[in-house]
Amino acid sequence: MDAGAEIVVWILVGVTAGWLASRIIGTDGQRGALPNVFIGVLAALVGGFITRAALAHLGYEHLAIASIAGALFGTCVVVFGWHGLRAAKRDA
C-alpha cells in the first residue's frame, strides 16, 4: 500500500474511532460527534506516523497493517483520555 492510500485509511480509522467513542461515551448528544471525529483524525494521523516511523526504524516489513493498528490505538487513547480529563476537570 502506498503512503497516500495509507494516510487515507488512517483518516478513515480516526473518523470511525472518534465517532464510535462519542457514541460509547455518550457525548454526541451534548456537543455533537464532530469534536470527537476531529480529535480522532488528528490522533490517528499522529499514531499512524509514530508507529510507521518506529517500526520502519526497527526493520519491520508489514508497515501498512501495523500503522493502521497504531492509528486506531492512538485514536482510542486520545479520545478516551481527553474525555477523562474533561470529566475530572468538571468534577473538581
C-alpha positions in Angstrom: 0.0 0.0 0.0 1.5 3.4 -0.9 1.8 6.2 1.6 -1.1 8.3 0.3 -3.6 5.4 0.5 -2.3 4.6 3.9 -2.9 8.1 5.2 -6.4 8.0 3.8 -7.0 4.8 5.7 -5.6 6.4 8.9 -8.1 9.3 8.4 -11.0 6.8 8.0 -9.9 4.9 11.1 -9.8 8.2 13.0 -13.2 9.3 11.8 -14.7 5.9 12.7 -13.0 5.6 16.1 -13.8 9.2 17.0 -17.5 8.7 16.1 -17.7 5.4 18.0 -16.0 7.0 21.0 -18.7 9.7 21.0 -21.4 7.1 21.0 -19.7 5.0 23.7 -19.0 7.9 26.0 -22.4 9.4 25.3 -21.2 12.9 24.4 -22.6 13.0 20.9 -25.9 14.5 22.2 -24.2 17.2 24.2 -22.0 18.8 21.6 -22.2 16.6 18.6 -19.8 13.9 17.4 -17.8 16.3 15.3 -15.2 17.2 18.0 -14.6 13.5 18.7 -14.2 12.9 14.9 -11.7 15.8 14.6 -9.7 14.6 17.6 -9.9 11.1 16.3 -8.5 12.1 12.9 -5.6 14.0 14.4 -4.8 11.2 16.8 -5.0 8.6 14.1 -2.5 10.6 11.9 -0.1 11.1 14.8 -0.4 7.4 15.9 0.0 6.2 12.4 3.1 8.2 11.7 4.7 7.4 15.0 4.0 3.6 14.6 5.2 3.7 11.0 8.4 5.5 11.9 9.2 3.4 14.9 8.6 0.1 13.1 10.5 1.2 10.0 13.4 2.0 12.2 13.3 -1.5 13.7 13.2 -3.1 10.2 9.6 -4.3 10.3 8.3 -5.1 6.8 4.5 -5.0 7.2 4.1 -1.4 7.9 0.6 -0.8 6.5 -1.2 -3.1 8.9 0.9 -2.1 11.9 0.5 1.6 11.2 -3.3 1.2 10.9 -3.3 -0.5 14.3 -1.2 2.3 15.7 -3.6 4.8 14.3 -6.6 3.1 15.9 -4.7 2.7 19.3 -3.7 6.4 19.2 -7.2 7.5 18.5 -8.7 5.4 21.3 -6.1 6.7 23.8 -6.5 10.3 22.9 -10.3 10.4 22.7 -10.9 8.5 25.9 -8.1 10.3 27.7 -9.5 13.7 26.6 -12.9 12.8 27.9 -11.4 11.5 31.1 -9.6 14.8 31.7 -12.7 16.8 30.9 -14.7 14.8 33.3 -12.1 15.2 36.1 -11.9 18.9 35.5 -15.7 19.1 35.6 -15.9 17.2 38.9 -13.2 19.2 40.6 
